[in-house]
Amino acid sequence: MSRARHVTVVGAGIVGVSCALYLQRDGHQVTVVDPAGPGEGASQSNAGFISSGSCVPTSTPGILRRVPKMLLDPLAPLAIRWTYLPRLVPWLVRFVRAGAPGRVEAISIALARLLELAPESYAALAAGSAASRYLRAGGVLYTYETDASFADARWSLDLRRRRGIDFEIVQGADLRRLEPALAPAIRHGVFYPKTMFCTDPRGLVRALAQDFVDRGGELAREQVIDIEVDAGGPRALRTPHGRRDLDVLVIAAGAWSRPLAARAGGRVPLDTERGYVVTLPRPGLPPRIPLLSGDYNFAITPMEGGLRLAGTVELAGLHAPPNYARARRLVQAAGRVLARLDPDGATYAMGHRPSTPDSLPVLDRSPRSPSTFFAFGHGHLGLTLGPVTGRIIADLVGDRTPPIDVTPFRVDRF
Ligand SMILES: Cc1cc2nc3c(=O)[nH]c(=O)nc-3n(C[C@H](O)[C@H](O)[C@H](O)COP(=O)(O)OP(=O)(O)OC[C@H]3O[C@@H](n4cnc5c(N)ncnc54)[C@H](O)[C@@H]3O)c2cc1C
């Protein structure tokens, strides 16, 4: 190992906490700074899939045809708020470009390489900690009500096949044998046997953070309001409590990383794809395994606090109030996927996915400062990719070669 340093990680989501743990294991003294505490950002408001087969980016061929519809329907699975559109245009242009067939192929290859390391990175991180109790193996089932929606999925299935992802097409009586809770209307399914899931994402991040603190890590409940920078790069964080001198800095503040990264020498078109989560405490007949509705594009996950419905993409920035009509739409859609659903006592939440236009995270060293690292932009896959990100950032900080080529995740690629 290279010499031990003091590393400050900004952000205590799954990405920041994973970075902190891997860095700590390398012998560094680590401080995590976050005003909200561990797992209070997007890392709690998600579907809980640890989805090593999700190598299909968000922007795909034909996306341009779908944008006008998004603008007109605020409840569509993908929606854009008109008032946010002017600020979104540069991101949207890059997003549409990333959907060109050649780009999609290259992006999915990079994603697949990163995702392949996700399960073993999770196992290494959670071993011996209370976090492992939240992890479940057993696969997920994607469901399709109509022949047309199943036919639409063929393109992404071919892409996954080219990446070597295991899946099995399930139809007819076999579907109900696999998942008895399905509604009769569901006609087709695709089972991904290697996908894992988490029964309580916030519990998972908190347990990992507790492990970090038990091993001597420092958790500071402070908000970074500025980064003091000189010719050599970032020198100190400014928080409402004063200054924090920096040796090594890792920016892992999820959807809020953009201005911090810009101060530290990385200009990234990071935006947020907001998503909604519904928790049903007494759901009726919950599924045994997590489901993803291919018709309505959302997940149904049996979790400790009840049945969770999670999904949709809303491009409306960090500050607009939530539109919980979108979450209620998920309850209606779940009624079409499941045979018996009781919506009583539903609670709603929104999460901010940290999204780059090309669906790839930024995992890199700052071009302006050799002691500053970027670990954000995981979009739809941050829960899955948190631990592997921690492993790669620890390699970069320690001047080791990461286990995969990290050029697709460069900060200056945009
Ligand atoms: C509806 C929905 C469903 C999803 N489903 C899945 C799924 O099934 N599987 C999957 O892999 N991913 C999923 N995701 C994506 C995943 O949740 C995110 O990619 C991931 O949580 C991002 O983690 P993070 O640590 O980068 O960010 P966050 O968890 O948002 O953490 C960022 C932290 O930075 C802190 N912070 C911000 N600004 C500052 C500052 N100035 N100073 C200090 N701290 C700061 C925040 O308080 C926050 O705690 C889903 C997301 C949504 C919204």
The ligand as an ORCA input file, in Angstrom:
! r2SCAN-3c Opt
* xyz 0 1
  C     -37.040      5.522     -7.387
  C     -35.602      5.062     -7.438
  C     -35.337      3.703     -7.606
  C     -34.005      3.266     -7.640
  N     -33.757      1.926     -7.702
  C     -32.473      1.472     -7.683
  C     -32.212      0.087     -7.668
  O     -33.114     -0.743     -7.583
  N     -30.922     -0.317     -7.709
  C     -29.884      0.570     -7.784
  O     -28.739      0.141     -7.873
  N     -30.102      1.913     -7.737
  C     -31.364      2.381     -7.694
  N     -31.624      3.721     -7.654
  C     -30.488      4.660     -7.730
  C     -29.768      4.803     -6.411
  O     -30.685      4.989     -5.352
  C     -28.798      5.985     -6.468
  O     -28.012      5.929     -7.645
  C     -27.848      5.976     -5.293
  O     -28.571      5.938     -4.085
  C     -26.915      7.169     -5.293
  O     -26.120      7.054     -4.159
  P     -25.148      8.242     -3.733
  O     -24.424      7.789     -2.530
  O     -24.356      8.663     -4.931
  O     -26.131      9.466     -3.432
  P     -27.098      9.750     -2.153
  O     -27.576      8.503     -1.527
  O     -28.114     10.732     -2.612
  O     -26.112     10.413     -1.147
  C     -25.559     11.684     -1.356
  C     -25.327     12.310     -0.004
  O     -24.594     13.516     -0.184
  C     -25.024     14.419      0.822
  N     -24.684     15.784      0.420
  C     -25.235     16.498     -0.581
  N     -24.695     17.733     -0.611
  C     -23.781     17.780      0.383
  C     -22.901     18.795      0.864
  N     -22.856     20.012      0.281
  N     -22.116     18.513      1.932
  C     -22.126     17.291      2.519
  N     -22.950     16.288      2.091
  C     -23.757     16.538      1.035
  C     -26.518     14.184      0.915
  O     -27.022     14.627      2.188
  C     -26.616     12.670      0.734
  O     -26.671     11.981      1.957
  C     -32.932      4.199     -7.579
  C     -33.219      5.559     -7.383
  C     -34.525      5.988     -7.298
  C     -34.802      7.449     -7.050
*
